[in-house]
């Protein structure tokens, strides 16, 4: 399948799967989508609402992909002075050539952060690696249905390819895995706002709210596992 690097509306790059007419990130802005959906409506929300501020925040990313969400999370961890343990699941890692072509090591004003992008991709798989004193990364190479975890995470970034392209990733069985993986009061955020996705989340007992979406999208979803 043909893959090419394209530039999105905010100047940041993403990978396009040409035959599927699908991108890893929004064409309206890869960076601003990550910052809005996963940081503002996900991580910052969890920081504001959690009870125990001394413990690390445990994050699971569904679709590690380009590593952009890991980078924006690392930036927020440093800014907020919080500790994050981050697990990124990806069945098909991007190539070294794509890492270089995306050039995410030039996105942030903090030069020390930019230097970490290639470190994130070159770090070992299947074990926790301390990228910085406030950000530990564990990359897991497997399919999403292989995730095993019971009340393990505070926050899930659900950044899989969209329902049009991979409907099997947006089913009750998949969201049941997500629900079981979250701690009580844990949160899942996704760029999708489809009615079918919201109803599927509710079918596995998520409490779901619609939020204003990032540039180019009217709405997005945030789901919570109740106590």
N, C-alpha and C positions, 0 to 999 in steps of 0.2 A: 504494500500500500504506500502510495506516494505521500511523503511528509515534507513540509517546507516551513521555514521560519518566516513569519510575517510580522509587520509592525502594526500595533493597535493604535487607537485614536489618541491615547495619552503618551505615545512615544515608546512605551514598553513593548517588548516582543512576546510572541507566543508561537506555538507549533500548530500548524493546520494539517488535518487529515483530509487531503484533497478530495478523494473519492466519496467520502462521507459528508463533505461540507460541514465539518465539525472542527472546533478549536479547543485547545486546552484551557483557554481563558477567553473572556469577553472581547469581542472586536472593538467595543466601546472604550476599552482600557483595561489591560491585564492587571497592572499594578493597582489602579484605583478600585477595581472589583475586589481584589484580595484584601485591600485595606478596609473597604466598607463592609463586605459580607462577613469575612472571617475575623477581622480584628475589631472593628467598631461594634458590630451586632453580635459577635461571638465572644472573643476574649475579653474585651473591655466590659461587656455585660457580666461575665463570670467574675471578673475582678471586683466589680461593684457589689455583687450579691452574695459572694461566698462568705462563710462563717469563719473558717480557720485560715487566716492570712499567712500563717507561718509555713504551712505545707506547700510543696510544689504543686502547680497546676498540671494535671495530666491531660494531654491532648492526643487524640487519635485523628489522623488525616486519612480520609478515604480518597485515594488518588494522589500520591506524592508527586508524580509527574515532573514538572520543571523545577520543583523546589521553591517556587515563588512564595507560597503560603508559609513555608518554614522560615524563609528569610524575613517576611513581614512580621512574623511572630517573634523571631529573635530580636528584631528592632524594638518591638513593643516590650519585650521582657527587659531589655536594657533600660528603656525609657521609664518604665514603671517600677524598676528595681524588684522584680519578682523572679522566682525560679520556676522553670518550665521543663517538664519531661515530655518529649514529643515523639510519638510513634507515627511514622509515615508508611502506609501500605501501598505497594505498587507491584503489579505483576510484570510490567514491561518497562523497565527503566530506560530513560533516554540515553542517547549515546554521548560520548565525550565531545564529539564534534558539535552536537546540538547544545550541550552545556556552554561551550565557547561562543557559539553563534548567537545564543540568547543574550549574552552579555549582561546578565543581571548584576554582575559585580561593578556596575557603574550607575545603578539606580538610586542609591541612597547618598545623602550628604555626608554621612559618617563613613570616612574611608576605611576605618577598622572593620566596620560591618561589611562593606563591599568585598574586602579581602576574604571573607568567610564563605562566599558562595561556592567556589570550587572545592573548598574543604568539605562542605556539606555533601557534595556529590562524590568526592573521593573517599569519604569515610566508609569504614567496613559495614557490611550488612549483617543483620541478625544479632546485633549486640549493641548495648547502649554506649554511645561515644559522647564525651563531654566536649562540645564545640566551644563553649565559653563557660565561665563559672555559673552563669544563670540559664544556660540552655543545653540540655542533653538530648541527643537525637538517637533514635533507634529506627533504622530503615528495615522493613520486613518485605521480602520479595515473595508474594503469594497473592492468590485471588481473594477477593473480599469475602466470599462465602466461607473461607477457611479461618476467618478471625474467631478466636476463642477468648472470651473475657467476660467476667461476671462482675458488674458494678466496679469497673476498673478505672473509668475515665470521668473527668469533670466536663469535658467538652469534646465534641466531634465536629470536624470540618468535613461535611459530605460534599466532596468536589468531584464526583464521578462524572463521566460523560453523560449527556442529557438523555432523558427518557426516549426521545426519538431515535437515538442511535443505539443505546443499550438499555432497552426496557427491563431486562432481567435484573438490573441493578437497583430498580425502583419498586420492588415488589414487597409484599407483606413479609416474606421470609427474610429478605435482606434487612428491612427496618426492624424486625424482631431481633436480629443479631445486634443491630445498633442500640436498640432499647435495652437489651440485656447487658450490653457493654458499659452503659452509663451508670454512674453512681446515682443515688436518689438526689433529685433536684439538678442532675446533670443536664446539659444543653447540647442540642444538635443544630447547626446552622447550614443552610444550603441556598445557593443562588436561585433554585427552582421555586416557582410559585404555582405550578399547575394544580388545578383542583383535584385531579386524580392522585397526585403525590400527597397532598394534604390529607385526603380521605384515607389513603393507605397508611400514613403515619398514625392517624387517629384510630385505625383499626387495631393497632398493636399497643394502644393505650398512651401514645404520646399526647401531651397537651400542646396544641399547635397554634401559633399566632402568625398572622401576615404582617409584614413590615414593609415600609417603603423600600424599593429596590435600589441598586446601584445605577449609575448612569447607563441609560439604554434599556433598563428594565423597570416596569412599574412597581413590582412587588417581589419579595423574597419570603422565605419561611424560616421561623425559629421554633424548634420543638423542645419540650422539656419533659423529663421523666419525673413524675410526682413522687412525693415521699411514700 
